[in-house]
């Protein structure tokens, strides 16, 4: 019966596969097609994009389950895979860890991506969930009887010698410290602590000073385009961290934007920041070379973003 069910599911998968045969960009792969009940399998969703003209991609929206009785344990953020030089394409990838607590065969239907407004579907997948096999030919054995063990002095030494060694070592250490303190003629005076320098400037003042320095130096004119855009994004990361108390360093551009969803940013500011960060990512990872006007505009947009999000009191003072 299980074999017949497998054949039926394979036929269903084949029929569903015709619907996604032309999906050239979107892909879904399952790490393990067969798991034991309660075990986890990795489901990887990915979509191919162009480095020079990246498409607008919307990943499938999965919540708690993939299908009935197949649960999502955890999921990663959507990340961009790095590719080598000379390769014109890269991939966006998101990982899901799934499990099931009911045995059987589960069909994961084609998952829908939206690529530049058009729907693309992945191939369907099959997940088999099996239970642990129990050998029913062997009878259950009873508990073993209690038995006594003779304990000698050597057994006590084996168990408690670390405690004795610890006490002896502590006594030797205390004696050494006593002799050192006794022979010390004088105790050197403690050096006065160096006063901590506190930067009293506001996040706005710090960010504007740094961005205007970057604007003056314009190192992209010396073919330091990557370093130029890195300096701009680092200045914005520092400003966002100070202004909104959001951790930004060692975070991807997507994670920074997600962290700012409830910070009160306007749509205009969010769009401006997204453009700056994604352009810098393309320069750093996809070897994009913006024209001089785009390079000049990058720092101007960063300055506008900082000014748009200065504290209310500063706006009033101006």
Secondary structure by P-SEA (a helix, b strand, c coil): caaaaaaaaaaaaaaaaaaaccccccccccccccccccbbbbbbbbbbbbcccccccccccccccccccccccccccbbbbbbcccccbbbbbbbbbbbbccbbbbbbcbbbbbcccbbbbccbbbbbbbccccccccccccbbbbbbbbbcaaaaaaccaaaaaaaaaaaaaaaaaaaaaaacccccccccccccccccccaaaaaaaaaaaaaaaccccccaaaaaaaaaaaaaaaaaaaacccccccccaaaaaaaaccccccaaaaaaaaaaaaaaaaaacccccccaaaaaaaaaaaaaaaaacccaaaaaac
